[in-house]
Amino acid sequence: MTRRLLLGAFLFHPGGSHVSGWRHESAEPHRHVDIDYYAEFAATAERGVFDTIFLADGLYFWDRFPSGVDHYGQTRLEPLTLLSALAARTQHIGLAATISTSYNEPYHVARALASLDHISGGRAAWNLVTSRYDEEARNFGGDGHLDHALRYERGAEFVDLVQQLWDSWADDAIIADRESGLFADADKLQVADHRGAHFAVRGPLNISRPPQGYPVLFQAGGSEAGQELAAATADAVFARALPIAEAQRFAAGLRERVVAHGREADELAILPQLRPVVARSAAEAHDLASGILASTPAAIIVEDVAHSIGQTLSDDPDAVIVLAPDTDISNESRSPNRRLARLQAGERLTARDLYAQSFWESVTVGSASQIADEVQERFESHAADGFVVQALTQPSGFREFVDLVVPELQHRGLTRTAYEEGTLRERLGLARPAGRVRVGAASSSH
């Protein structure tokens, strides 16, 4: 089978992937709770023959800093509810919901995703996160977030238990035979009866096995623990954008971990973020990107940098930062921190410097052919198996990518021009997991 570039369509902030994307003249932030807004986004993604919609999420409102309320558009619909509505308004595209293993229970998640998979005809996907912020803990009965290692330990048990619950019923367990009056074959039912370090769940799930067996599993995490969980369990990894040499090293290392877990290296797709700014010319695209960066309020610049390096800063975005000793943000994130590394190396930088550098490192700016060149190079060098596309503004930024870049990728034979029949898992070239129901399993638990 010829290797094909995979594409995900990302939504997080109401006006786009940049915090100030909602200020652009083409953005429609007032529609962020309008189902038609999301249906139009999904229709654009299907027109571009994207593999999946990818809904980011968080279980908090970001009010740690004043700018989170004053300037930062972050209100959003709950993803499973939204995707269930979109399932009825789309035909082919995958529907990936971000769901936390720290602030949910396995039975709820297994049941909800199985339901979405049935409703959509086998298009559900789960972006597993362990959550990061103390704000989330305070919404679920805690004062602070779980220890980083404990979060991933809990996440690994969570995934295994959800899959056990999806395997409650064999594929042919539901008979619904009117003549005999037999609705289900008890010999094809398995009770998980799970008792682990973090969860105790008897089961079985009260819905039949999902069409995909297991909905496709995404995982986002760049730390050692995150990479290990992904290598052991995930079908795809949502990765940070990195310089190409670093991206190649990250991808190669992650594939080595996959093999170490007894899997084939190509069983895990690596999908970095792609934040395109595309226009008819490179100059026009650069002007657009510069305008979006310039629209970012000083308060967001200062507080974003302060949060990322773990210390309070002055209100002046142009003041040189003096790094505080013993800065520790490891419990929130253990992914590589490029801003902190620069300061620790002794560079004299301001918040505006760091914010602008991060912005330009995170975006891919140019004409359609220039962006396609970048995508093709990373794909063919195995730095990426595809990309999760995050337009800085919605809906215009994503629409421009579909109208300008996708045809170029299709012309080069990198992406498909039409959907094949089948489930999301089948279209991604992933095997359907065999059920783990043991014949007569239910009888021992009755």
C-alpha positions, 0 to 999 in steps of 0.5 A: 500500500502506497504511503499517503499523507494524513490530514486532520482539521483542528479547532480550539479557539473560536476565531482560529488557532491563534489567541488573537485570530478572532480579531481578524476582519474575516473571523466569526467569533460571535458564531462559536456556539452556532452549530452551523459554524461548525457544520460549515467547518466540517463541510470545508474539511470534507471538501478537502478530503481530510481524514478527521476533525480534531477538537481540542478541549480543556476542562477549565476557563483560563482566568489565571491571568487577567488577559485570559478573560480580557482578550483570550477567546476560549469559550467552546462547546463540549466536544462529544456533544458537538461531534454527535451533532456533526455526525448527522451533518457529515458523511465521511470525515472522522470525528476526534474528541479530546477527552481527559483521563484525569477528570473522567471515568472509564465507563463514561468515556467507553460508553460515550465513544462507543455511542459516537462510533455507532451514531457516525457509522464508525468515524469516532476517534479519541484524543487522549490527554491527561490534562495539565492545569490546576484550574482543571483540578479545582473544577473536580474537587482538588486544589492542585493537579495530579503528579505528572507521573501519576497522571500517565500511570492513571492514563495507561490503566484508563485506556486498557480499561476502556478497551476492555469495556469496548470488548464487553460483547463479541461482534455477533453477541446481539442476536435479537431472535424473535422466534426464540426470544433470545436477544443476546448470547450470554456466552459472548459477553465478558465482564471486565471485573477490573480492580487496579491501582486507580479504578474498580469497574465491573462492567459490562458496557451496556452498548454493543461493540463499536463498529471500529472495534476500538475508535481510533486513539490519538495521544498528545504528549511530548514528555517521556511518559507521554511518548511511552503511553503513545508508543504502547497504545496510540494509533496516532500522535499529535506532535508539536511543530519542530525544526525538521532535523529535530522532528526527524529525531523525534519521529525516529525515537518514537518509532523505536519505542513503538517497536520496543512495545512489540508493535510494527513501527508504522502502526503509529502515525505521527501528525505534527501541528501545521499552522499555515498562513497561505495567500496567492503570494509569499509577500501577501501571506507574510503580511497576513501573518505579521498582522495577526501577530501585531494584533496580540495585546501586550497583556497576552504577550507578557502573561503567555511568556510568564506562564510558559517560563513559570515566573511573574513578569513586569507589565512591559513586554519590552523589558529584558527578562531576568530569569528567577532561580529554581524555576520549576514547571515540570508538573504541568508539562515535561515537554521540551521548553524552548523559551526557558532553554534560551533564557537559561543559556543566558540570552537577553530577551524580552517577552515580546522577543520570545513571543515573536520567536515562538510565533514565527517558529510555529507558523508555515507562511507562503504561497500554496506551492511553498507550503506544499513544498514544506509539507512534502519535504517533511512527509518524504523525509519521515519527519511526519506521516501527516499534519493536524492543520491549525489555521490562525483564523477561522473560517478564512484561514482554513478555507484558504488552505483547502482551496489553495494548498490541498489541490497542490498536494493532490496534484503531487499525489500526496493526498487522496482526491475522494473518500473510500468506503469504510470506517475511519480506522479502515481508511487510515489503514489500521487493522480492526482489533479482534475482540477479547471476549472468551466463550462462556466468559459471562457465566463465571461472573453470574 
